[in-house]
Each structure stands twice: as C-alpha cells, then as structure tokens.
Amino acid sequence: MTQAVSVRLDDEAMQALAQLEATGKSRSEAIRSALVDAASRLRDKAALSAEVAALEADEVDRAEMLTVAELMESLRAPR
C-alpha cells in the first residue's frame, strides 16, 4: 500500500535529493530509498552497539583479548 506524504525540504535536503535523482531515480524512488536506507543504518547501528556491549560484558573474551594484546606486544620489534 502506498501513501502520499508532504514534506518541506531545506537547501541541504534539496541538494541531497538532487544527487539521488541524478542517479536516474524518480523523486519518489529517491525519497523512498533514502528513508529505507536511513532506517536500515539505524538498525545496523543498534545491532552493532548491542554486540559491542555483549563483548564488553564477556569477562572470558576480555581476558583473551588482553592475553592476545600482551602476546602481540611481546612480538613487536624494539623501538
């Protein structure tokens, strides 16, 4: 189902829309894809943040990271 939406765009948004339209998309296609892409990036960012939080809370993983970092430091060439 499609639904019409009316928006007011400032100069920056109009320039961005012109760039999207320059790829050959219609105005409606450009706006729809930009909205979907923005929402997808928000979901991806939230998922990544949750993964980072889970890794930071994992004491076993943190200990392993420290062990690997110490090993890498011991293998580094002297300065």
N, C-alpha and C positions, 0 to 999 in steps of 0.2 A: 504494500500500500504506500502510495506517495502522498506527501502533504506539502503544501506551499508554506514557505516561511519568508518573512520580510526582515531584512537587517539593514542597518546603516553602517557603512564602512568608512573608516578614516583613510587618509592618504596612504599610510603604510599597508593597510589591508588591501586597498585597491591596487597597489603596486604588486603585492604578492599574488593577487587574483590574476593580474595581467600576465605574470610569469607563468602561472599554471595554465592559463588559456593559450599561451604561446606554444605549449607542448601539443596543441591540437585538440584539447578537451573543450567541450562547451562550457559555458559559465556554470551551469547546473552540475555537470560532471566534476568540474574542478572543485566546486564548493563541497559536494558530497564526498569526494575522495579525500579532501583536506580534513574534513570532520572525522571521517573514519580513521585516517592515519593518525590524527592527534589523539583520539581515544585509544587507539592501539598502543601508542607510545606511553600513555599514562598507565595502561595495564601492564606493559612490559616493565616500566619503572617500578611499579608497585611489587611485581613479582620478583624483580631483582633485589629490591630492598628487603623483602621477606627472606630471600635466600641468604643475603649477607647477614641479616640478623640471626638466622638459624646457625650459620657457620661461626659467627662470633660467640654464640652461646654454647657451642660444642667444645668442651674442655679438652677432649681427646684430640680433636682436629687442631686446636690451638697449640697443644703441646707438640704435635707432629710438625706443625709449621715452624715452631721455634727450633726444633731439632734440625730440620732441613736448613733453616737460615744459618744456624751455627756451623753446620757442615759446609755450606757454601762459603761462609766467611773464612773457614779454615783452609779452603782450597784456593782462595783468592791470592793472586800474586802480590808480593810485598810492594809497598809504595816507594 
